[in-house]
Amino acid sequence: MNAGVALDPGAIGKGLAGDIICREFTQAGATGVLANIGGDIVVAGTPGDDYWRIAVANDQRPGSGATLGTIQSEFGGFAVATSSTAKRTWGNGLHHVIDPRTGAMSQTDLIQATVVAPSGWQAESFATAALVLGYAEGTHFLNERGLTHFLVPAPAFSSIN
């Protein structure tokens, strides 16, 4: 990396940890594994006689039980990750998501981006990228890659659908 550039592997690290856990357990003989690392999910194999079902919480209405949808599949080999400005916040609207283009806190019209991808590290990467890009660019970015996703506009932008 160039001087002055740093990498925070926090989110990607969570996704990668889920990927490693699933791989290790399936290599040890497990037929189905679900790794939940801080709310981000990686699944591998089959869930037995049922489906993998993962409800996507709505961070705009925390604690309400409100969901944006459910990911359902008979087979693993996918991950679901969320990047959000509604959690890990402090002060007056400050949050932990940094825009790598500016090095400053991301100024986004989204409160949440949840992405389904083939691996945990990819789901984490795509969710954070979409959140930073914002609703219009994020939607285009994820659609171009054929990724299932849920984007939640920030309250000031709730007219965007």
C-alpha positions in Angstrom: 0.0 0.0 0.0 1.0 3.6 -0.6 2.3 5.7 2.3 -0.6 7.0 4.4 -3.0 4.3 3.3 -4.3 1.9 5.9 -6.5 -1.2 5.9 -9.1 -2.0 8.6 -9.9 -5.7 8.1 -12.7 -5.6 10.6 -15.7 -6.4 8.4 -13.8 -8.4 5.8 -12.2 -10.3 8.7 -15.6 -11.2 10.1 -16.7 -12.6 6.8 -13.4 -14.4 6.3 -13.7 -15.9 9.8 -17.2 -17.3 8.8 -15.8 -18.7 5.6 -12.9 -20.4 7.5 -15.2 -21.9 10.2 -17.6 -23.3 7.6 -14.7 -24.8 5.6 -13.0 -26.3 8.6 -16.3 -27.9 9.9 -17.3 -29.3 6.5 -13.7 -30.7 6.0 -14.1 -32.4 9.4 -17.3 -34.1 8.2 -20.2 -31.7 9.1 -22.9 -31.9 6.4 -24.3 -28.4 7.3 -22.7 -25.4 9.0 -24.0 -22.0 9.8 -21.5 -19.4 11.2 -23.0 -16.3 12.8 -20.2 -13.7 13.4 -21.7 -10.5 14.8 -25.0 -11.0 12.9 -23.3 -11.7 9.5 -24.0 -15.3 8.4 -22.0 -17.8 6.3 -23.7 -21.2 5.5 -22.2 -24.3 4.0 -23.8 -27.7 3.1 -27.4 -28.7 3.8 -29.6 -28.0 6.8 -30.9 -31.5 6.9 -34.6 -32.0 6.0 -35.3 -28.2 6.0 -34.1 -25.0 4.4 -31.6 -22.5 5.5 -33.7 -19.5 6.4 -32.1 -16.1 7.3 -34.3 -13.2 8.2 -32.8 -9.8 7.3 -33.5 -7.3 10.1 -34.5 -3.7 9.4 -31.9 -1.5 11.1 -34.2 1.5 10.6 -36.5 0.0 13.2 -34.2 -1.7 15.7 -35.8 -4.0 18.3 -39.1 -4.0 16.5 -38.7 -7.4 14.9 -39.2 -5.8 11.5 -37.6 -7.6 8.7 -36.8 -6.7 5.1 -37.1 -10.2 3.8 -35.9 -13.8 4.2 -33.2 -15.6 2.4 -34.1 -19.2 1.9 -32.2 -22.0 0.3 -31.9 -25.8 0.4 -28.1 -25.6 0.0 -25.4 -23.6 1.6 -22.5 -22.0 -0.1 -23.6 -18.4 0.5 -23.3 -15.6 3.0 -25.4 -12.6 4.1 -23.7 -9.5 5.5 -25.0 -6.1 6.5 -23.2 -2.8 6.7 -25.1 -0.1 8.6 -24.8 3.4 9.9 -27.5 2.7 12.5 -25.1 0.7 14.7 -21.8 1.7 16.3 -22.7 5.4 16.4 -21.9 8.1 18.8 -22.4 11.8 19.3 -24.7 13.6 16.9 -24.9 11.3 13.9 -21.4 10.0 13.8 -20.8 6.4 12.7 -18.0 4.0 11.9 -18.2 3.7 8.1 -15.4 5.5 6.4 -15.5 6.5 2.7 -12.1 5.3 1.3 -12.4 8.0 -1.4 -12.2 10.8 1.2 -10.9 9.1 4.3 -13.8 10.7 6.2 -17.0 9.4 7.6 -19.2 8.2 4.8 -22.0 10.7 3.9 -24.6 8.3 2.5 -28.3 8.3 1.8 -28.5 4.7 3.1 -28.8 3.5 6.6 -28.3 -0.1 5.7 -27.0 -2.4 2.9 -27.5 -6.1 3.2 -26.0 -8.4 0.5 -26.1 -12.1 -0.3 -22.8 -13.3 -1.9 -20.9 -16.6 -2.4 -18.6 -16.0 0.6 -18.6 -14.0 3.8 -15.7 -11.8 2.9 -17.4 -10.9 -0.4 -20.8 -10.2 1.2 -19.0 -7.9 3.7 -17.1 -6.1 0.9 -20.1 -5.6 -1.3 -22.4 -4.5 1.6 -19.9 -1.8 2.7 -19.2 -0.7 -0.9 -23.0 -0.3 -1.6 -23.5 1.6 1.7 -20.8 4.1 0.8 -21.9 4.4 -2.8 -25.5 5.3 -1.7 -28.8 4.2 -3.0 -28.6 4.8 -6.8 -25.0 3.9 -7.3 -25.2 1.0 -4.8 -28.2 -0.5 -6.5 -26.5 -0.3 -9.9 -23.2 -1.7 -8.5 -25.0 -4.7 -6.9 -27.4 -5.3 -9.8 -24.4 -5.4 -12.2 -23.0 -8.3 -10.2 -26.3 -10.1 -9.9 -26.3 -10.0 -6.1 -29.5 -10.2 -4.0 -29.6 -7.2 -1.7 -31.7 -5.0 0.6 -31.0 -1.3 0.7 -32.6 0.9 3.3 -32.7 4.7 2.7 -31.9 6.9 5.7 -35.0 8.6 7.1 -34.2 11.9 5.4 -34.2 10.1 2.1 -37.2 7.8 2.7 -38.9 9.0 -0.4 -36.3 6.9 -2.4 -37.7 3.5 -3.3 
